[in-house]
Amino acid sequence: MTTDTAFVSRYDLRVKLVQDVLKENTKLSDDRCQELAVRLLHTIDNTPERVR
């Protein structure tokens, strides 16, 4: 018996977390929330630590 386990990266988990927050607090579509989540994480990840 084998079990198929799908790998989910930490980045994908972060995108999903931000996407869920956007969906809860806005009236945006799922696709738009996902696009914004990716853009937000990209911005946060590229902001120097001393600025954050």
Residue frames as a rotation matrix with the C-alpha (Angstrom) as fourth column:
MET 1
0.576 0.817 0.000 0.00
0.817 -0.576 0.000 0.00
0.000 0.000 -1.000 0.00
THR 2
-0.601 -0.774 0.199 1.41
0.781 -0.622 -0.061 3.37
0.171 0.119 0.978 -1.02
THR 3
0.410 0.666 -0.623 0.35
0.739 -0.643 -0.201 6.79
-0.534 -0.379 -0.756 0.06
ASP 4
-0.065 -0.375 0.925 0.65
0.816 -0.553 -0.167 9.72
0.574 0.744 0.342 -2.30
THR 5
0.311 0.068 -0.948 1.74
0.748 -0.633 0.200 12.80
-0.587 -0.771 -0.248 -0.42
ALA 6
0.590 -0.058 0.806 1.77
0.610 -0.621 -0.492 16.09
0.529 0.782 -0.331 -2.25
PHE 7
-0.365 -0.794 -0.487 4.69
0.927 -0.357 -0.114 18.34
-0.084 -0.493 0.866 -1.41
VAL 8
0.741 0.526 0.417 3.70
0.527 -0.841 0.124 21.88
0.416 0.128 -0.900 -0.43
SER 9
-0.297 -0.943 0.150 6.52
0.662 -0.317 -0.679 24.39
0.688 -0.103 0.718 -0.06
ARG 10
-0.330 0.103 -0.938 6.71
0.836 -0.431 -0.341 26.89
-0.439 -0.897 0.056 2.77
TYR 11
-0.965 -0.030 -0.262 6.30
-0.091 -0.894 0.438 29.65
-0.248 0.447 0.860 0.21
ASP 12
-0.600 0.792 -0.114 3.03
0.073 0.195 0.978 28.11
0.797 0.578 -0.175 -1.03
LEU 13
-0.108 0.531 -0.841 1.80
0.961 0.273 0.049 27.90
0.256 -0.802 -0.539 2.57
ARG 14
-0.638 -0.187 -0.747 2.63
0.460 -0.870 -0.176 31.57
-0.617 -0.456 0.641 3.08
VAL 15
-0.942 0.334 -0.041 0.79
-0.215 -0.504 0.837 32.53
0.259 0.797 0.546 -0.13
LYS 16
-0.307 0.870 -0.386 -2.25
0.490 0.493 0.719 30.54
0.816 0.032 -0.577 1.00
LEU 17
-0.268 0.156 -0.951 -2.20
0.941 -0.170 -0.293 32.22
-0.208 -0.973 -0.101 4.43
VAL 18
-0.832 -0.081 -0.550 -2.11
0.026 -0.994 0.108 35.74
-0.555 0.075 0.829 2.93
GLN 19
-0.824 0.559 -0.097 -4.71
-0.111 0.009 0.994 34.76
0.556 0.829 0.055 0.34
ASP 20
-0.239 0.754 -0.612 -7.07
0.828 0.487 0.276 33.52
0.506 -0.441 -0.741 3.07
VAL 21
-0.437 0.026 -0.899 -6.68
0.657 -0.674 -0.339 36.78
-0.615 -0.738 0.278 5.00
LEU 22
-0.946 0.067 -0.316 -7.46
-0.251 -0.768 0.589 38.79
-0.203 0.637 0.744 1.87
LYS 23
-0.632 0.747 -0.206 -10.52
0.205 0.418 0.885 36.65
0.747 0.517 -0.418 1.13
GLU 24
-0.234 0.527 -0.817 -11.85
0.968 0.201 -0.148 37.09
0.086 -0.826 -0.557 4.67
ASN 25
-0.184 0.029 -0.982 -11.47
0.576 -0.807 -0.132 40.85
-0.797 -0.590 0.132 4.67
THR 26
-0.704 -0.015 -0.710 -12.26
-0.482 -0.724 0.494 41.88
-0.521 0.690 0.502 1.10
LYS 27
0.427 0.876 0.226 -14.78
-0.262 0.358 -0.896 41.17
-0.866 0.323 0.383 -1.61
LEU 28
-0.127 -0.593 -0.795 -12.09
-0.965 -0.110 0.236 40.23
-0.228 0.798 -0.558 -4.12
SER 29
0.780 0.362 -0.510 -12.21
-0.530 0.816 -0.232 37.05
0.332 0.451 0.829 -6.20
ASP 30
0.830 -0.472 0.299 -10.06
0.155 0.709 0.688 34.04
-0.536 -0.524 0.661 -5.33
ASP 31
0.460 -0.669 0.583 -7.81
0.859 0.170 -0.483 34.67
0.224 0.723 0.653 -8.33
ARG 32
0.457 -0.247 0.854 -7.30
-0.036 -0.965 -0.260 38.33
0.889 0.088 -0.450 -7.43
CYS 33
0.870 -0.137 0.473 -6.55
-0.485 -0.075 0.871 37.44
-0.084 -0.988 -0.131 -3.79
GLN 34
0.703 -0.638 0.314 -3.95
0.570 0.770 0.288 34.93
-0.425 -0.023 0.905 -4.96
GLU 35
0.369 -0.549 0.750 -2.32
0.666 -0.406 -0.626 37.51
0.648 0.730 0.216 -7.26
LEU 36
0.575 -0.099 0.812 -2.18
-0.417 -0.889 0.187 40.08
0.704 -0.446 -0.553 -4.47
ALA 37
0.935 -0.239 0.262 -0.81
-0.129 0.461 0.878 37.53
-0.330 -0.855 0.400 -2.01
VAL 38
0.492 -0.787 0.373 2.07
0.870 0.458 -0.181 36.75
-0.028 0.414 0.910 -4.36
ARG 39
0.266 -0.371 0.890 2.80
0.323 -0.835 -0.445 40.45
0.908 0.406 -0.103 -4.88
LEU 40
0.791 0.077 0.606 2.65
-0.493 -0.506 0.708 41.20
0.362 -0.859 -0.363 -1.14
LEU 41
0.849 -0.495 0.187 5.01
0.228 0.661 0.714 38.36
-0.477 -0.564 0.674 -0.25
HIS 42
0.357 -0.733 0.578 7.40
0.857 0.011 -0.515 39.37
0.371 0.680 0.633 -3.03
THR 43
0.408 -0.145 0.901 7.48
-0.109 -0.988 -0.110 42.91
0.906 -0.053 -0.419 -1.64
ILE 44
0.888 -0.049 0.458 7.98
-0.459 -0.013 0.888 41.76
-0.038 -0.999 -0.035 1.95
ASP 45
0.758 -0.606 0.239 10.69
0.544 0.791 0.280 39.28
-0.359 -0.082 0.930 0.96
ASN 46
0.173 -0.718 0.674 12.61
0.856 -0.229 -0.463 41.94
0.487 0.657 0.576 -0.97
THR 47
0.753 0.074 0.654 12.40
-0.213 -0.913 0.347 44.63
0.623 -0.400 -0.672 1.70
PRO 48
-0.310 -0.943 -0.122 15.69
-0.088 0.156 -0.984 44.90
0.947 -0.294 -0.132 3.62
GLU 49
-0.021 0.276 -0.961 15.49
0.828 0.543 0.138 43.61
0.560 -0.793 -0.240 7.18
ARG 50
-0.767 -0.350 -0.537 16.46
0.616 -0.634 -0.467 46.97
-0.177 -0.689 0.702 8.71
VAL 51
-0.832 0.536 0.146 13.50
-0.389 -0.750 0.534 48.64
0.396 0.387 0.833 6.95
ARG 52
-0.039 0.836 -0.548 10.99
0.201 0.543 0.815 46.06
0.979 -0.078 -0.189 8.17
